Amino acid sequence: MDKTTSAEVIQHFTSAGKLAKSELDWWANRDGYQHVADRVLAHVTEALYAIRPQNVPHLRTEHPLGDIKKVDAERVALIRDWFPDFAFTHIFHFMLEEENRLYRWQDFYEWCQQDRTVPLLWIPAKVKNREAQAAGFTYHEAYEAMRWRVGNFYYSFLREAHVINELRERGLPMRFHPLADALFRVDAWCENILLELYIGNNQYKAGSHGRKTGTQDYFSDQPHFHVVRFEMPVQRTFGNVHLPSPERIDQCASVIRQRLSS
């Protein structure tokens, strides 16, 4: 089975450019974040590559967003703009490799509550919820805002897994690692082609920190890298993971092949 390590990510993305190397050095040496660097650098992507494209649309998961209204959830700015120490993509992929299977929202919710030597999400989220309540929001408002925040990232995780493996089914050896995703905004890559996935007109694109900084910004001094941006239209159906059509994925695969051969 295919595997991708952090050492491969570092070699691939930082060996020929100062910008990406500088970003990596800053991230790996932040005061108070050694626990994050240690765990992410030890992570190996493997289970992701075993997911079949049909697994995501057929996943019978509880609806992460419940009946929460976006306008209500995003009123709680402390939670709307919050990121835990570990990026959300780190956390979802830690569980994927630990469980070695695609999992439902309710499985993730239960997994997060288990005691950890290093808190990932459950304890930090409880702390943030208490801060929101201290700022004047009710427990219910804080809880729903947090569920909206994390639930949307869970949907993003499923969408990325689906697209990556649809492209692999089309013969493209796409690679993934949460280090590349969170640090360089690379949702997947195939040799020198970097894939950037996002929902059009969304405040936050797929990944961990939004996309005020685009993928290309980290590689402007490495012109051999080429970014393929895969914009997915906003879908108005509520309660389902928004997946691109097979035709859109075919188009993306065609662009990647053209870039690889140019």
MARTOR-805254 format. One record per residue (C-alpha): residue number from 0; residue in three letters; chain; x, y, z. Coordinates in steps of 0.2 Angstrom, whole numbers, m for minus. Layout:
MARTOR-805254
+-----+------+-----+-------+-------+-------+
! seq ! type ! mol !    px !    py !    pz !
+-----+------+-----+-------+-------+-------+
! NUM !  ala !   A !     X !     Y !     Z !
...
+-----+------+-----+-------+-------+-------+
This chain:
MARTOR-805254
+-----+------+-----+-------+-------+-------+
! seq ! type ! mol !    px !    py !    pz !
+-----+------+-----+-------+-------+-------+
!   0 !  met !   A !     0 !     0 !     0 !
!   1 !  asp !   A !     6 !    18 !    m3 !
!   2 !  lys !   A !    13 !    28 !    11 !
!   3 !  thr !   A !    18 !    46 !    13 !
!   4 !  thr !   A !    29 !    52 !    27 !
!   5 !  ser !   A !    33 !    70 !    33 !
!   6 !  ala !   A !    51 !    67 !    27 !
!   7 !  glu !   A !    45 !    65 !     9 !
!   8 !  val !   A !    35 !    81 !    11 !
!   9 !  ile !   A !    50 !    91 !    17 !
!  10 !  gln !   A !    61 !    84 !     4 !
!  11 !  his !   A !    48 !    87 !   m10 !
!  12 !  phe !   A !    43 !   105 !    m5 !
!  13 !  thr !   A !    58 !   113 !     4 !
!  14 !  ser !   A !    74 !   106 !    m5 !
!  15 !  ala !   A !    74 !   119 !   m18 !
!  16 !  gly !   A !    66 !   135 !   m11 !
!  17 !  lys !   A !    69 !   147 !     4 !
!  18 !  leu !   A !    51 !   152 !     6 !
!  19 !  ala !   A !    44 !   135 !    10 !
!  20 !  lys !   A !    59 !   130 !    20 !
!  21 !  ser !   A !    57 !   146 !    31 !
!  22 !  glu !   A !    39 !   142 !    34 !
!  23 !  leu !   A !    43 !   125 !    39 !
!  24 !  asp !   A !    57 !   131 !    51 !
!  25 !  trp !   A !    45 !   144 !    59 !
!  26 !  trp !   A !    32 !   131 !    61 !
!  27 !  ala !   A !    43 !   117 !    69 !
!  28 !  asn !   A !    51 !   129 !    81 !
!  29 !  arg !   A !    37 !   139 !    88 !
!  30 !  asp !   A !    37 !   141 !   107 !
!  31 !  gly !   A !    24 !   130 !   116 !
!  32 !  tyr !   A !    20 !   120 !   100 !
!  33 !  gln !   A !    33 !   106 !   100 !
!  34 !  his !   A !    19 !    93 !   104 !
!  35 !  val !   A !    11 !    98 !    88 !
!  36 !  ala !   A !    27 !    97 !    77 !
!  37 !  asp !   A !    32 !    80 !    85 !
!  38 !  arg !   A !    15 !    72 !    81 !
!  39 !  val !   A !    13 !    79 !    64 !
!  40 !  leu !   A !    31 !    75 !    59 !
!  41 !  ala !   A !    28 !    57 !    65 !
!  42 !  his !   A !    12 !    55 !    55 !
!  43 !  val !   A !    11 !    43 !    40 !
!  44 !  thr !   A !    m3 !    44 !    27 !
!  45 !  glu !   A !    m8 !    27 !    22 !
!  46 !  ala !   A !   m26 !    23 !    26 !
!  47 !  leu !   A !   m32 !    38 !    15 !
!  48 !  tyr !   A !   m26 !    29 !     0 !
!  49 !  ala !   A !   m37 !    14 !     3 !
!  50 !  ile !   A !   m53 !    24 !     3 !
!  51 !  arg !   A !   m63 !    20 !   m13 !
!  52 !  pro !   A !   m72 !    35 !   m21 !
!  53 !  gln !   A !   m89 !    27 !   m18 !
!  54 !  asn !   A !   m86 !    26 !     1 !
!  55 !  val !   A !   m89 !    45 !     4 !
!  56 !  pro !   A !  m106 !    47 !    m4 !
!  57 !  his !   A !  m112 !    31 !     3 !
!  58 !  leu !   A !  m106 !    35 !    21 !
!  59 !  arg !   A !  m121 !    35 !    33 !
!  60 !  thr !   A !  m116 !    48 !    45 !
!  61 !  glu !   A !  m126 !    59 !    57 !
!  62 !  his !   A !  m128 !    76 !    50 !
!  63 !  pro !   A !  m113 !    86 !    58 !
!  64 !  leu !   A !  m122 !   103 !    57 !
!  65 !  gly !   A !  m139 !    97 !    64 !
!  66 !  asp !   A !  m152 !   111 !    62 !
!  67 !  ile !   A !  m140 !   125 !    66 !
!  68 !  lys !   A !  m142 !   141 !    56 !
!  69 !  lys !   A !  m126 !   148 !    49 !
!  70 !  val !   A !  m130 !   166 !    54 !
!  71 !  asp !   A !  m133 !   161 !    72 !
!  72 !  ala !   A !  m117 !   150 !    73 !
!  73 !  glu !   A !  m106 !   164 !    66 !
!  74 !  arg !   A !  m112 !   177 !    78 !
!  75 !  val !   A !  m100 !   169 !    91 !
!  76 !  ala !   A !   m84 !   176 !    84 !
!  77 !  leu !   A !   m73 !   168 !    97 !
!  78 !  ile !   A !   m77 !   151 !    90 !
!  79 !  arg !   A !   m81 !   156 !    72 !
!  80 !  asp !   A !   m62 !   162 !    70 !
!  81 !  trp !   A !   m55 !   149 !    82 !
!  82 !  phe !   A !   m41 !   136 !    77 !
!  83 !  pro !   A !   m34 !   123 !    90 !
!  84 !  asp !   A !   m16 !   120 !    92 !
!  85 !  phe !   A !   m18 !   105 !    80 !
!  86 !  ala !   A !   m25 !   110 !    63 !
!  87 !  phe !   A !   m42 !   102 !    60 !
!  88 !  thr !   A !   m34 !    93 !    45 !
!  89 !  his !   A !   m21 !    85 !    57 !
!  90 !  ile !   A !   m35 !    79 !    69 !
!  91 !  phe !   A !   m46 !    71 !    56 !
!  92 !  his !   A !   m31 !    62 !    48 !
!  93 !  phe !   A !   m24 !    56 !    65 !
!  94 !  met !   A !   m41 !    47 !    68 !
!  95 !  leu !   A !   m41 !    41 !    50 !
!  96 !  glu !   A !   m24 !    32 !    52 !
!  97 !  glu !   A !   m28 !    26 !    70 !
!  98 !  glu !   A !   m45 !    19 !    65 !
!  99 !  asn !   A !   m39 !    13 !    48 !
! 100 !  arg !   A !   m56 !    17 !    40 !
! 101 !  leu !   A !   m67 !    31 !    35 !
! 102 !  tyr !   A !   m78 !    36 !    49 !
! 103 !  arg !   A !   m94 !    45 !    53 !
! 104 !  trp !   A !   m97 !    61 !    62 !
! 105 !  gln !   A !  m104 !    52 !    77 !
! 106 !  asp !   A !   m88 !    41 !    77 !
! 107 !  phe !   A !   m77 !    56 !    77 !
! 108 !  tyr !   A !   m87 !    64 !    91 !
! 109 !  glu !   A !   m84 !    49 !   102 !
! 110 !  trp !   A !   m66 !    47 !    97 !
! 111 !  cys !   A !   m63 !    65 !   102 !
! 112 !  gln !   A !   m69 !    62 !   120 !
! 113 !  gln !   A !   m56 !    49 !   124 !
! 114 !  asp !   A !   m42 !    54 !   136 !
! 115 !  arg !   A !   m26 !    59 !   127 !
! 116 !  thr !   A !    m9 !    63 !   133 !
! 117 !  val !   A !    m9 !    78 !   122 !
! 118 !  pro !   A !   m26 !    86 !   120 !
! 119 !  leu !   A !   m32 !    87 !   102 !
! 120 !  leu !   A !   m49 !    95 !   101 !
! 121 !  trp !   A !   m61 !    90 !   115 !
! 122 !  ile !   A !   m53 !    99 !   130 !
! 123 !  pro !   A !   m47 !   114 !   119 !
! 124 !  ala !   A !   m65 !   116 !   113 !
! 125 !  lys !   A !   m72 !   115 !   130 !
! 126 !  val !   A !   m61 !   129 !   135 !
! 127 !  lys !   A !   m66 !   140 !   120 !
! 128 !  asn !   A !   m84 !   137 !   124 !
! 129 !  arg !   A !   m82 !   143 !   142 !
! 130 !  glu !   A !   m73 !   159 !   135 !
! 131 !  ala !   A !   m88 !   162 !   124 !
! 132 !  gln !   A !  m100 !   160 !   138 !
! 133 !  ala !   A !   m90 !   172 !   148 !
! 134 !  ala !   A !   m92 !   184 !   134 !
! 135 !  gly !   A !  m111 !   183 !   136 !
! 136 !  phe !   A !  m116 !   169 !   125 !
! 137 !  thr !   A !  m127 !   155 !   132 !
! 138 !  tyr !   A !  m120 !   137 !   133 !
! 139 !  his !   A !  m132 !   132 !   119 !
! 140 !  glu !   A !  m126 !   146 !   107 !
! 141 !  ala !   A !  m108 !   141 !   111 !
! 142 !  tyr !   A !  m111 !   123 !   108 !
! 143 !  glu !   A !  m119 !   125 !    92 !
! 144 !  ala !   A !  m106 !   138 !    86 !
! 145 !  met !   A !   m93 !   125 !    90 !
! 146 !  arg !   A !  m102 !   111 !    81 !
! 147 !  trp !   A !  m104 !   122 !    66 !
! 148 !  arg !   A !   m86 !   126 !    66 !
! 149 !  val !   A !   m79 !   108 !    67 !
! 150 !  gly !   A !   m93 !   100 !    57 !
! 151 !  asn !   A !   m89 !   111 !    42 !
! 152 !  phe !   A !   m71 !   105 !    43 !
! 153 !  tyr !   A !   m77 !    87 !    44 !
! 154 !  tyr !   A !   m86 !    90 !    28 !
! 155 !  ser !   A !   m71 !    97 !    20 !
! 156 !  phe !   A !   m61 !    82 !    26 !
! 157 !  leu !   A !   m73 !    70 !    17 !
! 158 !  arg !   A !   m73 !    81 !     1 !
! 159 !  glu !   A !   m54 !    81 !     0 !
! 160 !  ala !   A !   m53 !    62 !     3 !
! 161 !  his !   A !   m66 !    59 !   m11 !
! 162 !  val !   A !   m58 !    70 !   m24 !
! 163 !  ile !   A !   m40 !    64 !   m20 !
! 164 !  asn !   A !   m46 !    46 !   m22 !
! 165 !  glu !   A !   m57 !    50 !   m38 !
! 166 !  leu !   A !   m41 !    57 !   m46 !
! 167 !  arg !   A !   m31 !    41 !   m41 !
! 168 !  glu !   A !   m44 !    30 !   m48 !
! 169 !  arg !   A !   m41 !    40 !   m64 !
! 170 !  gly !   A !   m23 !    35 !   m64 !
! 171 !  leu !   A !   m15 !    50 !   m56 !
! 172 !  pro !   A !    m4 !    45 !   m42 !
! 173 !  met !   A !   m10 !    59 !   m30 !
! 174 !  arg !   A !    m1 !    61 !   m14 !
! 175 !  phe !   A !    m7 !    69 !     3 !
! 176 !  his !   A !     0 !    73 !    20 !
! 177 !  pro !   A !    m8 !    84 !    33 !
! 178 !  leu !   A !     9 !    93 !    35 !
! 179 !  ala !   A !     8 !    99 !    17 !
! 180 !  asp !   A !   m11 !   103 !    19 !
! 181 !  ala !   A !   m10 !   114 !    34 !
! 182 !  leu !   A !     7 !   122 !    32 !
! 183 !  phe !   A !     8 !   125 !    13 !
! 184 !  arg !   A !   m10 !   124 !     8 !
! 185 !  val !   A !    m7 !   109 !    m3 !
! 186 !  asp !   A !   m23 !    99 !    m3 !
! 187 !  ala !   A !   m14 !    85 !   m13 !
! 188 !  trp !   A !     0 !    84 !   m26 !
! 189 !  cys !   A !     6 !    74 !   m41 !
! 190 !  glu !   A !    24 !    76 !   m44 !
! 191 !  asn !   A !    26 !    95 !   m47 !
! 192 !  ile !   A !     7 !    98 !   m48 !
! 193 !  leu !   A !    m1 !   105 !   m33 !
! 194 !  leu !   A !   m19 !   104 !   m30 !
! 195 !  glu !   A !   m29 !   118 !   m21 !
! 196 !  leu !   A !   m47 !   113 !   m18 !
! 197 !  tyr !   A !   m60 !   126 !   m12 !
! 198 !  ile !   A !   m78 !   130 !   m12 !
! 199 !  gly !   A !   m81 !   146 !   m23 !
! 200 !  asn !   A !   m86 !   162 !   m13 !
! 201 !  asn !   A !   m83 !   154 !     3 !
! 202 !  gln !   A !   m74 !   163 !    17 !
! 203 !  tyr !   A !   m64 !   148 !    22 !
! 204 !  lys !   A !   m58 !   136 !     8 !
! 205 !  ala !   A !   m53 !   118 !    12 !
! 206 !  gly !   A !   m39 !   116 !    24 !
! 207 !  ser !   A !   m34 !   122 !    41 !
! 208 !  his !   A !   m32 !   141 !    41 !
! 209 !  gly !   A !   m42 !   148 !    27 !
! 210 !  arg !   A !   m34 !   154 !    11 !
! 211 !  lys !   A !   m29 !   172 !    14 !
! 212 !  thr !   A !   m12 !   165 !     8 !
! 213 !  gly !   A !   m14 !   155 !    m7 !
! 214 !  thr !   A !    m4 !   139 !   m11 !
! 215 !  gln !   A !     7 !   148 !   m24 !
! 216 !  asp !   A !    13 !   160 !   m12 !
! 217 !  tyr !   A !    24 !   147 !    m3 !
! 218 !  phe !   A !    32 !   142 !   m20 !
! 219 !  ser !   A !    35 !   158 !   m29 !
! 220 !  asp !   A !    54 !   154 !   m29 !
! 221 !  gln !   A !    51 !   136 !   m35 !
! 222 !  pro !   A !    44 !   139 !   m53 !
! 223 !  his !   A !    44 !   120 !   m56 !
! 224 !  phe !   A !    29 !   119 !   m46 !
! 225 !  his !   A !    12 !   123 !   m54 !
! 226 !  val !   A !    m4 !   125 !   m44 !
! 227 !  val !   A !   m20 !   118 !   m51 !
! 228 !  arg !   A !   m35 !   127 !   m43 !
! 229 !  phe !   A !   m51 !   116 !   m42 !
! 230 !  glu !   A !   m65 !   127 !   m38 !
! 231 !  met !   A !   m82 !   119 !   m33 !
! 232 !  pro !   A !   m98 !   128 !   m34 !
! 233 !  val !   A !  m108 !   132 !   m19 !
! 234 !  gln !   A !  m122 !   119 !   m16 !
! 235 !  arg !   A !  m138 !   124 !    m8 !
! 236 !  thr !   A !  m143 !   107 !    m2 !
! 237 !  phe !   A !  m142 !   106 !    17 !
! 238 !  gly !   A !  m135 !    91 !    27 !
! 239 !  asn !   A !  m125 !    83 !    14 !
! 240 !  val !   A !  m106 !    83 !    10 !
! 241 !  his !   A !  m104 !    94 !    m6 !
! 242 !  leu !   A !   m95 !    83 !   m18 !
! 243 !  pro !   A !   m90 !    89 !   m36 !
! 244 !  ser !   A !   m98 !    80 !   m51 !
! 245 !  pro !   A !   m88 !    66 !   m60 !
! 246 !  glu !   A !   m87 !    78 !   m75 !
! 247 !  arg !   A !   m79 !    91 !   m64 !
! 248 !  ile !   A !   m66 !    79 !   m58 !
! 249 !  asp !   A !   m63 !    73 !   m76 !
! 250 !  gln !   A !   m59 !    91 !   m80 !
! 251 !  cys !   A !   m47 !    93 !   m66 !
! 252 !  ala !   A !   m39 !    76 !   m70 !
! 253 !  ser !   A !   m37 !    82 !   m88 !
! 254 !  val !   A !   m29 !    99 !   m82 !
! 255 !  ile !   A !   m17 !    89 !   m71 !
! 256 !  arg !   A !   m11 !    78 !   m85 !
! 257 !  gln !   A !    m9 !    93 !   m97 !
! 258 !  arg !   A !     2 !   101 !   m84 !
! 259 !  leu !   A !    12 !    85 !   m81 !
! 260 !  ser !   A !    16 !    83 !   m99 !
! 261 !  ser !   A !    21 !   102 !  m102 !
+-----+------+-----+-------+-------+-------+
